[in-house]
Amino acid sequence: MSGTYGTQVIESVAVRRRRLREAWLFGAERAKNTLNEQTGRVLASVMIGALACAGCAGVAYFKSSQAKEKQPTPTSSTTGPVNPSPSK
């Protein structure tokens, strides 16, 4: 009997704390918005944005590395002086 009473007290305290927290955060419109729904939406939005940024950065890195590989390396072949001095 005491175990169920203790469980009821713990659950009622948890409900009271949740209601007080939601009243403090959302005011009179706490029935429309709950912390769990809003937090989930915000976290999902942040994760989608982070994935989009990471994808853009990855594509940019891949394209720049491919462009560097395709550029021909300049070879300098010196066979003689560029401006020969006049012969006497």
PDB file as gemmi writes it, atoms N, CA and C in Angstrom:
CRYST1    1.000    1.000    1.000  90.00  90.00  90.00 P 1                      
ATOM      1  N   MET A   1       0.818  -1.184   0.000  1.00  0.00           N  
ATOM      2  CA  MET A   1       0.000   0.000   0.000  1.00  0.00           C  
ATOM      3  C   MET A   1       0.864   1.251   0.000  1.00  0.00           C  
ATOM      4  N   SER A   2       1.937   1.233   0.800  1.00  0.00           N  
ATOM      5  CA  SER A   2       2.775   2.427   0.884  1.00  0.00           C  
ATOM      6  C   SER A   2       3.543   2.647  -0.413  1.00  0.00           C  
ATOM      7  N   GLY A   3       3.839   1.591  -1.140  1.00  0.00           N  
ATOM      8  CA  GLY A   3       4.557   1.723  -2.402  1.00  0.00           C  
ATOM      9  C   GLY A   3       3.732   2.460  -3.441  1.00  0.00           C  
ATOM     10  N   THR A   4       2.451   2.170  -3.500  1.00  0.00           N  
ATOM     11  CA  THR A   4       1.603   2.858  -4.474  1.00  0.00           C  
ATOM     12  C   THR A   4       1.387   4.308  -4.073  1.00  0.00           C  
ATOM     13  N   TYR A   5       1.290   4.568  -2.769  1.00  0.00           N  
ATOM     14  CA  TYR A   5       1.120   5.956  -2.321  1.00  0.00           C  
ATOM     15  C   TYR A   5       2.367   6.776  -2.650  1.00  0.00           C  
ATOM     16  N   GLY A   6       3.532   6.194  -2.435  1.00  0.00           N  
ATOM     17  CA  GLY A   6       4.777   6.889  -2.757  1.00  0.00           C  
ATOM     18  C   GLY A   6       4.886   7.173  -4.249  1.00  0.00           C  
ATOM     19  N   THR A   7       4.481   6.216  -5.058  1.00  0.00           N  
ATOM     20  CA  THR A   7       4.498   6.411  -6.503  1.00  0.00           C  
ATOM     21  C   THR A   7       3.541   7.521  -6.910  1.00  0.00           C  
ATOM     22  N   GLN A   8       2.368   7.555  -6.284  1.00  0.00           N  
ATOM     23  CA  GLN A   8       1.394   8.607  -6.590  1.00  0.00           C  
ATOM     24  C   GLN A   8       1.935   9.983  -6.220  1.00  0.00           C  
ATOM     25  N   VAL A   9       2.610  10.069  -5.092  1.00  0.00           N  
ATOM     26  CA  VAL A   9       3.175  11.350  -4.664  1.00  0.00           C  
ATOM     27  C   VAL A   9       4.252  11.805  -5.647  1.00  0.00           C  
ATOM     28  N   ILE A  10       5.114  10.901  -6.039  1.00  0.00           N  
ATOM     29  CA  ILE A  10       6.184  11.244  -6.980  1.00  0.00           C  
ATOM     30  C   ILE A  10       5.600  11.699  -8.316  1.00  0.00           C  
ATOM     31  N   GLU A  11       4.588  10.986  -8.811  1.00  0.00           N  
ATOM     32  CA  GLU A  11       3.964  11.365 -10.075  1.00  0.00           C  
ATOM     33  C   GLU A  11       3.259  12.713  -9.972  1.00  0.00           C  
ATOM     34  N   SER A  12       2.585  12.965  -8.844  1.00  0.00           N  
ATOM     35  CA  SER A  12       1.885  14.246  -8.699  1.00  0.00           C  
ATOM     36  C   SER A  12       2.879  15.404  -8.611  1.00  0.00           C  
ATOM     37  N   VAL A  13       4.015  15.185  -7.969  1.00  0.00           N  
ATOM     38  CA  VAL A  13       5.042  16.228  -7.901  1.00  0.00           C  
ATOM     39  C   VAL A  13       5.611  16.489  -9.295  1.00  0.00           C  
ATOM     40  N   ALA A  14       5.827  15.440 -10.067  1.00  0.00           N  
ATOM     41  CA  ALA A  14       6.342  15.609 -11.426  1.00  0.00           C  
ATOM     42  C   ALA A  14       5.350  16.377 -12.299  1.00  0.00           C  
ATOM     43  N   VAL A  15       4.061  16.062 -12.154  1.00  0.00           N  
ATOM     44  CA  VAL A  15       3.037  16.772 -12.926  1.00  0.00           C  
ATOM     45  C   VAL A  15       2.983  18.229 -12.510  1.00  0.00           C  
ATOM     46  N   ARG A  16       3.049  18.486 -11.215  1.00  0.00           N  
ATOM     47  CA  ARG A  16       3.003  19.873 -10.728  1.00  0.00           C  
ATOM     48  C   ARG A  16       4.204  20.664 -11.247  1.00  0.00           C  
ATOM     49  N   ARG A  17       5.382  20.065 -11.210  1.00  0.00           N  
ATOM     50  CA  ARG A  17       6.574  20.762 -11.703  1.00  0.00           C  
ATOM     51  C   ARG A  17       6.477  21.051 -13.198  1.00  0.00           C  
ATOM     52  N   ARG A  18       5.978  20.074 -13.955  1.00  0.00           N  
ATOM     53  CA  ARG A  18       5.823  20.294 -15.397  1.00  0.00           C  
ATOM     54  C   ARG A  18       4.831  21.417 -15.677  1.00  0.00           C  
ATOM     55  N   ARG A  19       3.721  21.434 -14.955  1.00  0.00           N  
ATOM     56  CA  ARG A  19       2.726  22.490 -15.157  1.00  0.00           C  
ATOM     57  C   ARG A  19       3.273  23.857 -14.769  1.00  0.00           C  
ATOM     58  N   LEU A  20       4.012  23.928 -13.679  1.00  0.00           N  
ATOM     59  CA  LEU A  20       4.600  25.205 -13.277  1.00  0.00           C  
ATOM     60  C   LEU A  20       5.633  25.683 -14.296  1.00  0.00           C  
ATOM     61  N   ARG A  21       6.456  24.763 -14.771  1.00  0.00           N  
ATOM     62  CA  ARG A  21       7.460  25.126 -15.770  1.00  0.00           C  
ATOM     63  C   ARG A  21       6.807  25.622 -17.052  1.00  0.00           C  
ATOM     64  N   GLU A  22       5.767  24.926 -17.520  1.00  0.00           N  
ATOM     65  CA  GLU A  22       5.079  25.347 -18.735  1.00  0.00           C  
ATOM     66  C   GLU A  22       4.340  26.660 -18.533  1.00  0.00           C  
ATOM     67  N   ALA A  23       3.783  26.882 -17.347  1.00  0.00           N  
ATOM     68  CA  ALA A  23       3.117  28.158 -17.074  1.00  0.00           C  
ATOM     69  C   ALA A  23       4.128  29.290 -17.074  1.00  0.00           C  
ATOM     70  N   TRP A  24       5.303  29.035 -16.544  1.00  0.00           N  
ATOM     71  CA  TRP A  24       6.337  30.071 -16.519  1.00  0.00           C  
ATOM     72  C   TRP A  24       6.868  30.355 -17.921  1.00  0.00           C  
ATOM     73  N   LEU A  25       7.036  29.301 -18.736  1.00  0.00           N  
ATOM     74  CA  LEU A  25       7.580  29.477 -20.080  1.00  0.00           C  
ATOM     75  C   LEU A  25       6.568  30.037 -21.070  1.00  0.00           C  
ATOM     76  N   PHE A  26       5.334  29.536 -21.034  1.00  0.00           N  
ATOM     77  CA  PHE A  26       4.366  29.857 -22.070  1.00  0.00           C  
ATOM     78  C   PHE A  26       3.233  30.761 -21.608  1.00  0.00           C  
ATOM     79  N   GLY A  27       3.098  30.990 -20.335  1.00  0.00           N  
ATOM     80  CA  GLY A  27       2.043  31.873 -19.846  1.00  0.00           C  
ATOM     81  C   GLY A  27       0.667  31.239 -19.983  1.00  0.00           C  
ATOM     82  N   ALA A  28      -0.307  32.052 -20.397  1.00  0.00           N  
ATOM     83  CA  ALA A  28      -1.691  31.588 -20.460  1.00  0.00           C  
ATOM     84  C   ALA A  28      -1.920  30.595 -21.597  1.00  0.00           C  
ATOM     85  N   GLU A  29      -1.070  30.579 -22.596  1.00  0.00           N  
ATOM     86  CA  GLU A  29      -1.263  29.697 -23.745  1.00  0.00           C  
ATOM     87  C   GLU A  29      -0.475  28.397 -23.616  1.00  0.00           C  
ATOM     88  N   ARG A  30      -0.297  27.929 -22.409  1.00  0.00           N  
ATOM     89  CA  ARG A  30       0.496  26.716 -22.229  1.00  0.00           C  
ATOM     90  C   ARG A  30      -0.210  25.481 -22.761  1.00  0.00           C  
ATOM     91  N   ALA A  31      -1.539  25.548 -22.922  1.00  0.00           N  
ATOM     92  CA  ALA A  31      -2.258  24.395 -23.465  1.00  0.00           C  
ATOM     93  C   ALA A  31      -1.946  24.214 -24.948  1.00  0.00           C  
ATOM     94  N   LYS A  32      -1.640  25.303 -25.652  1.00  0.00           N  
ATOM     95  CA  LYS A  32      -1.354  25.214 -27.083  1.00  0.00           C  
ATOM     96  C   LYS A  32       0.060  24.715 -27.339  1.00  0.00           C  
ATOM     97  N   ASN A  33       0.992  25.149 -26.542  1.00  0.00           N  
ATOM     98  CA  ASN A  33       2.397  24.791 -26.741  1.00  0.00           C  
ATOM     99  C   ASN A  33       2.906  24.056 -25.515  1.00  0.00           C  
ATOM    100  N   THR A  34       3.555  22.963 -25.763  1.00  0.00           N  
ATOM    101  CA  THR A  34       4.229  22.287 -24.665  1.00  0.00           C  
ATOM    102  C   THR A  34       5.716  22.312 -24.952  1.00  0.00           C  
ATOM    103  N   LEU A  35       6.485  22.177 -23.923  1.00  0.00           N  
ATOM    104  CA  LEU A  35       7.938  22.244 -24.059  1.00  0.00           C  
ATOM    105  C   LEU A  35       8.460  21.131 -24.962  1.00  0.00           C  
ATOM    106  N   ASN A  36       7.906  19.949 -24.836  1.00  0.00           N  
ATOM    107  CA  ASN A  36       8.409  18.815 -25.609  1.00  0.00           C  
ATOM    108  C   ASN A  36       8.189  19.001 -27.106  1.00  0.00           C  
ATOM    109  N   GLU A  37       7.027  19.505 -27.502  1.00  0.00           N  
ATOM    110  CA  GLU A  37       6.752  19.696 -28.924  1.00  0.00           C  
ATOM    111  C   GLU A  37       7.676  20.749 -29.518  1.00  0.00           C  
ATOM    112  N   GLN A  38       7.810  21.872 -28.844  1.00  0.00           N  
ATOM    113  CA  GLN A  38       8.636  22.955 -29.363  1.00  0.00           C  
ATOM    114  C   GLN A  38      10.109  22.567 -29.381  1.00  0.00           C  
ATOM    115  N   THR A  39      10.560  21.901 -28.354  1.00  0.00           N  
ATOM    116  CA  THR A  39      11.962  21.488 -28.296  1.00  0.00           C  
ATOM    117  C   THR A  39      12.275  20.509 -29.423  1.00  0.00           C  
ATOM    118  N   GLY A  40      11.382  19.588 -29.670  1.00  0.00           N  
ATOM    119  CA  GLY A  40      11.586  18.630 -30.750  1.00  0.00           C  
ATOM    120  C   GLY A  40      11.655  19.301 -32.107  1.00  0.00           C  
ATOM    121  N   ARG A  41      10.787  20.272 -32.327  1.00  0.00           N  
ATOM    122  CA  ARG A  41      10.789  20.981 -33.607  1.00  0.00           C  
ATOM    123  C   ARG A  41      12.074  21.776 -33.787  1.00  0.00           C  
ATOM    124  N   VAL A  42      12.512  22.432 -32.740  1.00  0.00           N  
ATOM    125  CA  VAL A  42      13.740  23.232 -32.824  1.00  0.00           C  
ATOM    126  C   VAL A  42      14.943  22.327 -33.088  1.00  0.00           C  
ATOM    127  N   LEU A  43      15.035  21.240 -32.360  1.00  0.00           N  
ATOM    128  CA  LEU A  43      16.164  20.328 -32.557  1.00  0.00           C  
ATOM    129  C   LEU A  43      16.154  19.716 -33.957  1.00  0.00           C  
ATOM    130  N   ALA A  44      14.979  19.358 -34.451  1.00  0.00           N  
ATOM    131  CA  ALA A  44      14.898  18.804 -35.804  1.00  0.00           C  
ATOM    132  C   ALA A  44      15.328  19.845 -36.835  1.00  0.00           C  
ATOM    133  N   SER A  45      14.915  21.082 -36.648  1.00  0.00           N  
ATOM    134  CA  SER A  45      15.304  22.148 -37.580  1.00  0.00           C  
ATOM    135  C   SER A  45      16.807  22.379 -37.555  1.00  0.00           C  
ATOM    136  N   VAL A  46      17.391  22.370 -36.370  1.00  0.00           N  
ATOM    137  CA  VAL A  46      18.837  22.575 -36.247  1.00  0.00           C  
ATOM    138  C   VAL A  46      19.595  21.428 -36.914  1.00  0.00           C  
ATOM    139  N   MET A  47      19.125  20.213 -36.725  1.00  0.00           N  
ATOM    140  CA  MET A  47      19.795  19.062 -37.328  1.00  0.00           C  
ATOM    141  C   MET A  47      19.701  19.102 -38.851  1.00  0.00           C  
ATOM    142  N   ILE A  48      18.551  19.475 -39.385  1.00  0.00           N  
ATOM    143  CA  ILE A  48      18.399  19.566 -40.841  1.00  0.00           C  
ATOM    144  C   ILE A  48      19.306  20.660 -41.392  1.00  0.00           C  
ATOM    145  N   GLY A  49      19.368  21.788 -40.698  1.00  0.00           N  
ATOM    146  CA  GLY A  49      20.254  22.871 -41.128  1.00  0.00           C  
ATOM    147  C   GLY A  49      21.714  22.464 -41.086  1.00  0.00           C  
ATOM    148  N   ALA A  50      22.107  21.741 -40.047  1.00  0.00           N  
ATOM    149  CA  ALA A  50      23.499  21.291 -39.937  1.00  0.00           C  
ATOM    150  C   ALA A  50      23.845  20.306 -41.052  1.00  0.00           C  
ATOM    151  N   LEU A  51      22.922  19.417 -41.376  1.00  0.00           N  
ATOM    152  CA  LEU A  51      23.171  18.476 -42.468  1.00  0.00           C  
ATOM    153  C   LEU A  51      23.278  19.198 -43.806  1.00  0.00           C  
ATOM    154  N   ALA A  52      22.446  20.207 -44.014  1.00  0.00           N  
ATOM    155  CA  ALA A  52      22.515  20.974 -45.261  1.00  0.00           C  
ATOM    156  C   ALA A  52      23.850  21.708 -45.365  1.00  0.00           C  
ATOM    157  N   CYS A  53      24.298  22.318 -44.273  1.00  0.00           N  
ATOM    158  CA  CYS A  53      25.593  23.017 -44.279  1.00  0.00           C  
ATOM    159  C   CYS A  53      26.744  22.047 -44.524  1.00  0.00           C  
ATOM    160  N   ALA A  54      26.702  20.904 -43.872  1.00  0.00           N  
ATOM    161  CA  ALA A  54      27.762  19.916 -44.064  1.00  0.00           C  
ATOM    162  C   ALA A  54      27.774  19.407 -45.506  1.00  0.00           C  
ATOM    163  N   GLY A  55      26.610  19.218 -46.086  1.00  0.00           N  
ATOM    164  CA  GLY A  55      26.541  18.786 -47.479  1.00  0.00           C  
ATOM    165  C   GLY A  55      27.116  19.818 -48.424  1.00  0.00           C  
ATOM    166  N   CYS A  56      26.772  21.079 -48.205  1.00  0.00           N  
ATOM    167  CA  CYS A  56      27.309  22.156 -49.058  1.00  0.00           C  
ATOM    168  C   CYS A  56      28.825  22.253 -48.918  1.00  0.00           C  
ATOM    169  N   ALA A  57      29.327  22.152 -47.703  1.00  0.00           N  
ATOM    170  CA  ALA A  57      30.773  22.226 -47.487  1.00  0.00           C  
ATOM    171  C   ALA A  57      31.476  21.038 -48.141  1.00  0.00           C  
ATOM    172  N   GLY A  58      30.892  19.860 -48.054  1.00  0.00           N  
ATOM    173  CA  GLY A  58      31.483  18.685 -48.678  1.00  0.00           C  
ATOM    174  C   GLY A  58      31.530  18.791 -50.188  1.00  0.00           C  
ATOM    175  N   VAL A  59      30.451  19.283 -50.784  1.00  0.00           N  
ATOM    176  CA  VAL A  59      30.417  19.447 -52.243  1.00  0.00           C  
ATOM    177  C   VAL A  59      31.448  20.481 -52.677  1.00  0.00           C  
ATOM    178  N   ALA A  60      31.553  21.587 -51.948  1.00  0.00           N  
ATOM    179  CA  ALA A  60      32.526  22.626 -52.298  1.00  0.00           C  
ATOM    180  C   ALA A  60      33.953  22.097 -52.193  1.00  0.00           C  
ATOM    181  N   TYR A  61      34.246  21.335 -51.145  1.00  0.00           N  
ATOM    182  CA  TYR A  61      35.584  20.766 -50.985  1.00  0.00           C  
ATOM    183  C   TYR A  61      35.891  19.785 -52.115  1.00  0.00           C  
ATOM    184  N   PHE A  62      34.928  18.952 -52.448  1.00  0.00           N  
ATOM    185  CA  PHE A  62      35.135  17.969 -53.509  1.00  0.00           C  
ATOM    186  C   PHE A  62      35.389  18.654 -54.842  1.00  0.00           C  
ATOM    187  N   LYS A  63      34.606  19.681 -55.147  1.00  0.00           N  
ATOM    188  CA  LYS A  63      34.789  20.389 -56.418  1.00  0.00           C  
ATOM    189  C   LYS A  63      36.136  21.099 -56.478  1.00  0.00           C  
ATOM    190  N   SER A  64      36.549  21.708 -55.376  1.00  0.00           N  
ATOM    191  CA  SER A  64      37.837  22.409 -55.392  1.00  0.00           C  
ATOM    192  C   SER A  64      38.998  21.429 -55.509  1.00  0.00           C  
ATOM    193  N   SER A  65      38.897  20.281 -54.875  1.00  0.00           N  
ATOM    194  CA  SER A  65      39.983  19.297 -54.990  1.00  0.00           C  
ATOM    195  C   SER A  65      40.031  18.708 -56.395  1.00  0.00           C  
ATOM    196  N   GLN A  66      38.874  18.521 -57.020  1.00  0.00           N  
ATOM    197  CA  GLN A  66      38.855  18.025 -58.396  1.00  0.00           C  
ATOM    198  C   GLN A  66      39.430  19.060 -59.356  1.00  0.00           C  
ATOM    199  N   ALA A  67      39.138  20.329 -59.118  1.00  0.00           N  
ATOM    200  CA  ALA A  67      39.665  21.388 -59.985  1.00  0.00           C  
ATOM    201  C   ALA A  67      41.181  21.492 -59.849  1.00  0.00           C  
ATOM    202  N   LYS A  68      41.709  21.297 -58.656  1.00  0.00           N  
ATOM    203  CA  LYS A  68      43.162  21.348 -58.457  1.00  0.00           C  
ATOM    204  C   LYS A  68      43.859  20.192 -59.156  1.00  0.00           C  
ATOM    205  N   GLU A  69      43.224  19.032 -59.171  1.00  0.00           N  
ATOM    206  CA  GLU A  69      43.831  17.872 -59.823  1.00  0.00           C  
ATOM    207  C   GLU A  69      43.841  18.015 -61.340  1.00  0.00           C  
ATOM    208  N   LYS A  70      42.847  18.692 -61.903  1.00  0.00           N  
ATOM    209  CA  LYS A  70      42.752  18.821 -63.354  1.00  0.00           C  
ATOM    210  C   LYS A  70      43.654  19.906 -63.917  1.00  0.00           C  
ATOM    211  N   GLN A  71      44.141  20.817 -63.089  1.00  0.00           N  
ATOM    212  CA  GLN A  71      45.011  21.883 -63.576  1.00  0.00           C  
ATOM    213  C   GLN A  71      46.356  21.293 -63.967  1.00  0.00           C  
ATOM    214  N   PRO A  72      46.843  21.648 -65.176  1.00  0.00           N  
ATOM    215  CA  PRO A  72      48.165  21.133 -65.575  1.00  0.00           C  
ATOM    216  C   PRO A  72      49.250  21.846 -64.778  1.00  0.00           C  
ATOM    217  N   THR A  73      50.255  21.091 -64.435  1.00  0.00           N  
ATOM    218  CA  THR A  73      51.367  21.684 -63.701  1.00  0.00           C  
ATOM    219  C   THR A  73      52.292  22.360 -64.696  1.00  0.00           C  
ATOM    220  N   PRO A  74      52.646  23.593 -64.457  1.00  0.00           N  
ATOM    221  CA  PRO A  74      53.526  24.288 -65.405  1.00  0.00           C  
ATOM    222  C   PRO A  74      54.929  23.693 -65.356  1.00  0.00           C  
ATOM    223  N   THR A  75      55.449  23.400 -66.531  1.00  0.00           N  
ATOM    224  CA  THR A  75      56.817  22.880 -66.625  1.00  0.00           C  
ATOM    225  C   THR A  75      57.677  23.959 -67.256  1.00  0.00           C  
ATOM    226  N   SER A  76      58.778  24.200 -66.659  1.00  0.00           N  
ATOM    227  CA  SER A  76      59.690  25.216 -67.192  1.00  0.00           C  
ATOM    228  C   SER A  76      60.880  24.508 -67.825  1.00  0.00           C  
ATOM    229  N   SER A  77      61.017  24.705 -69.096  1.00  0.00           N  
ATOM    230  CA  SER A  77      62.162  24.115 -69.795  1.00  0.00           C  
ATOM    231  C   SER A  77      63.017  25.268 -70.311  1.00  0.00           C  
ATOM    232  N   THR A  78      64.150  25.403 -69.731  1.00  0.00           N  
ATOM    233  CA  THR A  78      65.067  26.468 -70.150  1.00  0.00           C  
ATOM    234  C   THR A  78      66.138  25.863 -71.033  1.00  0.00           C  
ATOM    235  N   THR A  79      66.125  26.247 -72.276  1.00  0.00           N  
ATOM    236  CA  THR A  79      67.136  25.747 -73.210  1.00  0.00           C  
ATOM    237  C   THR A  79      68.231  26.762 -73.437  1.00  0.00           C  
ATOM    238  N   GLY A  80      67.963  27.959 -73.064  1.00  0.00           N  
ATOM    239  CA  GLY A  80      68.968  28.992 -73.269  1.00  0.00           C  
ATOM    240  C   GLY A  80      68.504  30.269 -72.609  1.00  0.00           C  
ATOM    241  N   PRO A  81      69.309  31.298 -72.734  1.00  0.00           N  
ATOM    242  CA  PRO A  81      68.897  32.551 -72.129  1.00  0.00           C  
ATOM    243  C   PRO A  81      67.688  33.128 -72.852  1.00  0.00           C  
ATOM    244  N   VAL A  82      66.878  33.823 -72.087  1.00  0.00           N  
ATOM    245  CA  VAL A  82      65.672  34.402 -72.648  1.00  0.00           C  
ATOM    246  C   VAL A  82      66.029  35.541 -73.585  1.00  0.00           C  
ATOM    247  N   ASN A  83      66.908  36.427 -73.170  1.00  0.00           N  
ATOM    248  CA  ASN A  83      67.373  37.538 -74.001  1.00  0.00           C  
ATOM    249  C   ASN A  83      68.854  37.310 -74.302  1.00  0.00           C  
ATOM    250  N   PRO A  84      69.141  36.746 -75.454  1.00  0.00           N  
ATOM    251  CA  PRO A  84      70.566  36.496 -75.740  1.00  0.00           C  
ATOM    252  C   PRO A  84      71.313  37.811 -75.958  1.00  0.00           C  
ATOM    253  N   SER A  85      72.492  37.813 -75.481  1.00  0.00           N  
ATOM    254  CA  SER A  85      73.315  39.012 -75.682  1.00  0.00           C  
ATOM    255  C   SER A  85      73.824  39.028 -77.126  1.00  0.00           C  
ATOM    256  N   PRO A  86      73.959  40.200 -77.708  1.00  0.00           N  
ATOM    257  CA  PRO A  86      74.397  40.259 -79.113  1.00  0.00           C  
ATOM    258  C   PRO A  86      75.829  39.727 -79.262  1.00  0.00           C  
ATOM    259  N   SER A  87      76.045  39.015 -80.324  1.00  0.00           N  
ATOM    260  CA  SER A  87      77.382  38.487 -80.575  1.00  0.00           C  
ATOM    261  C   SER A  87      78.252  39.539 -81.255  1.00  0.00           C  
ATOM    262  N   LYS A  88      79.490  39.502 -80.942  1.00  0.00           N  
ATOM    263  CA  LYS A  88      80.437  40.473 -81.490  1.00  0.00           C  
ATOM    264  C   LYS A  88      81.230  39.891 -82.586  1.00  0.00           C  
TER     265      LYS A  88                                                      
END                                                                             
